[in-house]
Amino acid sequence: MNLHYQTNDKGHLAIGGADALDLAYEYGTPLYVIDEMRVRDNYRRVYKAFSGEYKKFQIFYAAKANTNLAVLRILEEEGSGIDAVSTGEIYTALLSGFQPERILYTGNNVKTPELEYAMQSGVRINVDSTSQLKRLLEVPGSEGLKISFRVNPLVGAGHHDHCITGGKLSKFGVMEEEAVRVYKLAQELGFNPVGLHTHIGSGILDPEPFKLAVQVLMDVAGRVHSEAGVNFEFIDFGGGLGIPYTPDEPLLEIKTFAKEIVGLFKDKLYQYDLGNPTMCIEPGRYLVGDASYLLTQVNTVKQSYRKFVGVDAGFNTLLRPTMYGSYHHILVADKPEAAPAGNVDVAGNICESGDLFARDRPLPEVKEGDILAIMNAGAYAFSMASHYNSRPLPGEVLVKEGQTDVIRERETFADLLSKQNLPRRLLK
Ligand SMILES: *Cc1c(COP(=O)(O)O)cnc(C)c1O
C-alpha cells in the first residue's frame, strides 16, 4: 500500500511522534493535525529530484492547498516560493515572510484594484488574459513591468472535471495559438514579458499529460522567442502532482518524473536556443496533502437501512468527498492495522445526505467514542472549510518530534457571528 502513516509501540496511529488518541483527547475533535517533517520531506524530495537534473530550479508552493501560516513558514524556511491565486494569498504569504519576488500572482478574472494591490506589494504578476493586460496598464507604476503569461496548452488532466484547468473548456489562460500575439502586444504596451506559465490540472498521477503539456509549452516558448524576441527568465509548468488517496493507487515516482520532465525541457531549450531560464513548478497537494490528518470522533453507530458510523466532522470541515466524490482513506486511530469487520457508511454531522466521508467502506469494528483519522487531509481540506450549518471551524495542531503546537484555535460560536450587524430597526 502506498499510503503513508506510522504507528507507535501501543499500536496506535502516530503523527509526527505524537499519539493520535492523545491529540484528539487533549485538543478535542474535529481536529486537523499536521506533521511538520512530512511537509519538509515532501518539499526536499521534489526539490532534490528536479534540481539534481537542472540547477536553476524553483518551487512555487500553491498556497491555496493549505494557507496556514505555520505551513507557509515551514516552506519559506525550505526555500520555496509561493503561487498565489488571490490578493488574500499575497497578503498571507507576505505576512509569513516570503519576499515579494518569491511570490507569483496568478489571478483569474481579477479586478483592477487587485492588480493594484499586487503591483504595490511588488510580487510578480502572471497575466491570464488581454483584458487583464490592458487593465494592468492603467495601474500606476506598471510601465516596463516584468510579467509572464498563463497559456492554455490545450492539454488538461485531473482527478475531477472541476480540477482540469487546461483544454478547450477551461477558463484559464490565453489560447496557445494567440501566445505570440499577446507577447507582442505586451511589448507594444511597454511591458517586459519574461515568463511563461501553465497549469493543466490537479491530482495527476499519470505523467503523460504533464509531459505533453511541457512539450506544447516549450514549443510556445520557442515561437515567442523567435517571433517576438522574448528572452525567458523563467518557464513555469504549474502544479498538479498527485498523491495516492486509495491504498492501491500508484505513487508518482518523483525521480523518474523529474528526469523525464527536465529532459524534455532541456531538449527544447537547446532546440529553440532559449538559453537557461529558471524552471519552475507549483505543487500544492504533493507538498502538504499527506502531511495532515483530520481526527474525528464517532458519536453514533446506527443500523438503519444501511450501517452508519456518525462522526463529529462534516463536509463543512472536509469538502472533497462531497464536492468531488473523492476517496479518503480512514483509519481507526487506536488500531490502524486491524482487519475489516464489515462495510459501513461513514457520515458527517451536516444536514445533507451527501455528507458522507465514505460509502460502503470496509472498516474494523468501530464503537461510539472511537477516534477516526481521515488521511490525506492536508490539501484542499481546511482551506475549503466553511461555517455551513453554523459549525465553528476546527482547530489545527502542528506536530514535530512529539512536540505539539496549536497553530489555529478552534472557533467558538462568537466567531460565527463576528461580522454580522443587526439593523437598528430590528433590534429588540
Ligand atoms: C491550484 C494550483 C496549483 C496547484 O495544484 P496542485 O494540484 O495542488 O499541485 C498550481 N498552480 C496554479 C496556478 C493553481 O491554481
The ligand as an ORCA input file, in Angstrom:
! r2SCAN-3c Opt
* xyz 0 1
  C      -4.106     25.012     -7.705
  C      -2.941     25.448     -8.490
  C      -1.723     24.772     -8.384
  C      -1.501     23.563     -7.511
  O      -2.219     22.438     -7.841
  P      -1.916     21.073     -7.052
  O      -2.758     20.071     -7.726
  O      -2.305     21.276     -5.637
  O      -0.451     20.800     -7.198
  C      -0.648     25.272     -9.096
  N      -0.762     26.357     -9.879
  C      -1.922     27.030    -10.015
  C      -1.980     28.226    -10.873
  C      -3.046     26.598     -9.332
  O      -4.200     27.258     -9.476
*
